């Protein structure tokens, strides 16, 4: 049986087995499988919902609500930083004690964006879809109108990967890059 150090000073272990220091992250630390896995297991509103609703389900909803599909990659990555940190509720982001975390969140999102070839996730279309998703989720997850449902982890991850791969290759003519190898590996591992 393999053993690993339970605690590595200043680092956290990710689903992929990588150990990262979130304040010194690089593009090499970013892994789409880590992002999707963590977001599939993290609940919106820090778990203060009537039933579990994942950040990954939210991400998929935002992508589905886009008016312009050219922003699909941005929609799929708009909350990717939360895989490496956590969901900081919007009201907290304006409070002084949270400013260093918000700055770290922005830094991590910038690294993710750079790795996958996008400039920003803050397009007007993504913001509009994010707000529409927020309203639907609020009614379903918080007020219990049950307008939406969540999917199991594997289903959500595969759906995300398929959408991401389709969006990525429509935008980039990319073969034999690190990202191309990562995406081909995910196809093999998840058999789609």
N, C-alpha and C positions, 0 to 999 in steps of 0.2 A: 504494500500500500504506500503510495506517495505521500510525503508529508510536506507541508508548507508552513512558513512562519505565520502564525495567527495574526501577529501585529508587526507591521513593518512601519517604523517611525515616519510620520508625515505622509503616508500613502494609504490608499484604499484599494481593495481587490474588486475587480469588476467581473461580470458574468463570464467574459472571455478568458479570465485568468490573469489578465494584465493587472499590474499594480501601478497606480498613477498618483501623482501629487497634483491635486486640482488647482493649486495656485501656480504651478509651473507646467501646465499642459502644453503639448505640441500636437501637430496634426497626426503624428504617429500614434498618439494615445487614443485617438478617436476611432471608434469601431461601430458600424451601423448596427451590428447585432447587439452590442452593449446598450446602445440607445434604445432600440425597440424593446429589448427584454426589460430594461429598467422601467421604461414608460408604461409597459403593459402591466407591471406589478404595482405601480404607484397610483394612488387614488386622487382624483381631483379634490380641490378644497381641503387638502391635508386630511382626507378621510372623513370630513364632516358632512357626509351624504347619507341619505336614507339607505342606499344600497351602494355596493362598490361600482364605481365608474372610473375607468383608467384614463390616464393622460394620453395613452396611445389611442383609445377610442375617441377621445376629444380631437386628437390630431387627424384621425381619419375622417371625422365629421367635418372639420374645418376644410379639408381638401375637397370633400364632396359638395360643400356649399359655395365653392368658388364660382364667380361669374366668368372669370377668364382662366382657362386651364393652363395658360402659359406661366402661371404662378404656382403650379402644383408642387414643384420641388421645394419652393419656399414654404408653402403650407405644411408640407410633410416634416420640415425641419424647424418650424417656428418655435417649438418648445423643447427642442433636442437638448439644450443645456440642462434641463431638469433631470435628465438621466444621470448627470454627474453631480448635481447638487440636490435640490428639492424644489417643490413648487412654493414660491414665496407669494402668498396672497397679495393681490394688487394693493389693497389698503396699506399693507406694511411697507411696500416699496418706497413710499414717500417719507417714512419715519427715519430719523437720523441714525439710529442703531443699525438699520438694515442697509444703509448706503454702501458699505464695503462689499456686502453680499451681492447687491445689485450690480456693482461694478465687476465683480468676479463673474457673475452670470453673463453679462455683456461680453466679457473677454472670452469666455468659453464658447458662447454662441458665435462669436467672430471666427474663432479657430475652426469650428464645425463648418461654418459657411465657406470659409476659404478652402477647406479640404474637399468639399463637394462642389466647388465652382460657382457659388452664388455670392452676390454682393451683400444682400440684406434679405431678411425675412419680413421686414416691416413695409411691405408694399401695401398700397391702399386696399387692394383686393383681398389680401390675406387678413388685414385688420378688420375689414368688413365681414368676412366669413367667420373670423374668430369671435366677433361680437354676436353674430347670428347664432353660432354654436353655443356661446355662453348663455344666451336667452333660453334656448331649447333645453340645455343641461340644467339650468336653474329651475325651470318648471318641472323637469323630470326628476332630477336628483335631489333637489332641495325641497320643492313644494309637493313632490310625490304625485304629479299628474301622469307619470309613467308614459311619456310621449316617445321615449327612446329606450333602447336596450344596449347592453354591452355584450361583447363577444368573448369567447375564451381566449386565453393567452396565445396559443399556437395559431388559431385562426386569425387573430388580429396581427400577429407578427408576419404571417405569410401574406396577408392582404397588404400590409405596409410595404413589404419587400417587393411585391409585384408592382404596386403603384410607383414606388421609388425607381425601380429598374426601368420601367416604361418611360417615366418622366426624364430620367437621367439620360438615357440613350436617344430620346427624341431631341434633347437639347445639345448633347455633346457627342461628337464622333470620336469616341474614346475606346481604343483597344490597346491592350497590354500596358495599362497603367496600374498603379496600386489600387485605385478605385475599381477598375474593370476586374481585376483579380478578386477583389473583395466581393463584388456582386456575383461573379461566376461561382465563387465558393458558397455563397448563401443559396444559390439555386440548387447546387448539388446537395448541400446539407439538408435543406428543407424540401427537396424533391418536387420542385415546381418548374 
